[in-house]
């Protein structure tokens, strides 16, 4: 084996490398923490969305509205919309077998939007849907 320099012995080299690796690891972890706490929820520019003619949504249907994101239910005589934005940190939940699952942190919601498991502790928001006089549906996000 090659002989190390007189000024830096093997023990000092190992200590130096260990400190270097720990410093880099700490900085990477700090960057992740800063990114986590600087998360912001998406704000959508409009509060009203024209969903088109009501007759394009048959009774008993459920339609995913990707531009909102929301799901529109047409029951006998009424329309109901449920936001698909997770109440934990704002990720878009995905539909799975009569329920919704957040792919980011694992929150679960039933078909009515109630929390099945956390970390979310509030149900999905119900959005107002209005049928205007010309037969058009309008969704209000706030």
C-alpha positions in Angstrom: 0.0 0.0 0.0 1.1 3.5 -0.7 2.3 5.5 2.2 0.1 8.5 3.1 1.5 12.0 3.5 3.2 12.9 6.8 0.6 15.7 7.5 -2.5 13.5 6.9 -2.5 10.1 8.5 -5.2 7.4 7.8 -7.2 8.2 10.9 -7.4 12.0 10.0 -8.4 11.1 6.4 -11.3 8.9 7.6 -12.5 11.5 10.0 -12.3 14.2 7.3 -14.3 12.0 4.8 -16.9 11.1 7.5 -17.4 14.8 8.2 -17.7 15.6 4.5 -20.3 12.9 3.9 -22.3 14.0 6.9 -22.2 17.6 5.9 -23.4 16.8 2.3 -26.2 14.5 3.7 -27.3 17.2 6.1 -27.5 19.9 3.4 -29.5 17.5 1.2 -31.9 16.8 4.1 -32.2 20.5 4.9 -33.1 21.2 1.2 -35.8 18.6 1.4 -37.3 20.1 4.6 -37.2 23.6 3.1 -39.0 22.3 -0.1 -41.6 20.6 2.1 -42.4 23.7 4.1 -42.5 26.0 1.0 -45.3 24.0 -0.6 -48.2 26.1 -1.9 -51.6 25.1 -2.9 -52.7 25.8 -6.5 -55.0 28.7 -6.9 -57.3 28.7 -9.9 -58.0 32.0 -11.6 -61.8 31.7 -11.9 -64.4 30.8 -9.4 -67.1 29.7 -11.9 -66.8 27.0 -14.5 -69.3 26.5 -17.3 -69.9 22.7 -17.5 -72.1 22.9 -20.6 -75.6 21.6 -21.1 -77.0 19.6 -18.2 -78.4 16.9 -20.6 -74.9 15.8 -21.5 -74.7 14.3 -17.9 -77.2 11.4 -17.8 -79.0 10.5 -14.5 -76.8 8.2 -12.4 -73.6 9.3 -14.0 -70.4 10.5 -12.3 -68.0 12.6 -14.4 -64.4 13.5 -13.5 -63.8 17.2 -14.2 -60.0 17.3 -14.7 -59.9 21.1 -15.1 -61.3 21.7 -11.6 -60.4 18.9 -10.3 -63.7 17.6 -9.1 -66.2 14.8 -9.7 -69.8 15.6 -10.7 -72.6 13.3 -9.7 -76.0 13.5 -11.4 -78.6 11.9 -9.1 -82.3 11.9 -9.7 -83.3 15.6 -9.8 -80.0 17.1 -8.6 -76.3 17.6 -9.3 -73.6 17.4 -6.7 -69.8 18.1 -7.1 -67.0 16.9 -4.8 -63.6 18.5 -5.0 -60.8 16.0 -5.7 -58.2 18.2 -3.9 -56.9 16.5 -0.8 -57.5 18.5 2.4 -54.1 17.6 3.8 -51.7 19.3 1.4 -53.6 19.9 -1.8 -52.7 16.9 -4.0 -55.3 15.6 -6.4 -56.9 12.4 -5.1 -57.5 9.4 -7.3 -60.7 7.3 -7.5 -60.4 3.7 -6.4 -63.4 1.3 -5.9 -66.1 3.6 -4.5 -63.5 5.6 -2.6 -60.7 8.2 -3.1 -57.0 7.8 -2.3 -54.4 10.5 -2.1 -51.2 9.3 -3.9 -49.0 11.8 -2.1 -49.5 10.9 1.6 -52.0 8.1 1.7 -55.2 9.8 2.9 -58.4 7.9 2.1 -61.9 9.3 1.6 -65.2 7.5 1.0 -67.6 8.2 -1.9 -69.1 11.1 0.1 -65.7 12.7 0.7 -65.5 11.8 4.4 -62.1 10.9 5.8 -61.4 7.1 6.1 -57.7 7.4 7.1 -55.2 10.3 7.5 -53.1 12.3 7.5 -56.0 14.4 6.2 -58.4 15.3 9.0 -61.1 17.2 7.0 -63.5 15.8 4.4 -63.2 16.7 0.7 -65.1 19.9 -0.1 -68.5 19.9 -1.6 -68.7 22.4 -4.5 -71.8 24.3 -5.5 -73.4 23.3 -8.8 -76.2 25.5 -10.3 -78.5 24.8 -13.2 -79.2 28.1 -14.9 -82.3 29.0 -16.9 -80.9 28.0 -20.3 -80.1 24.5 -19.1 -76.4 25.0 -18.6 -74.6 23.8 -15.5 -72.2 26.1 -13.7 -69.8 24.9 -11.0 -68.6 27.3 -8.3 -65.3 26.5 -6.8 -65.4 28.7 -3.7 
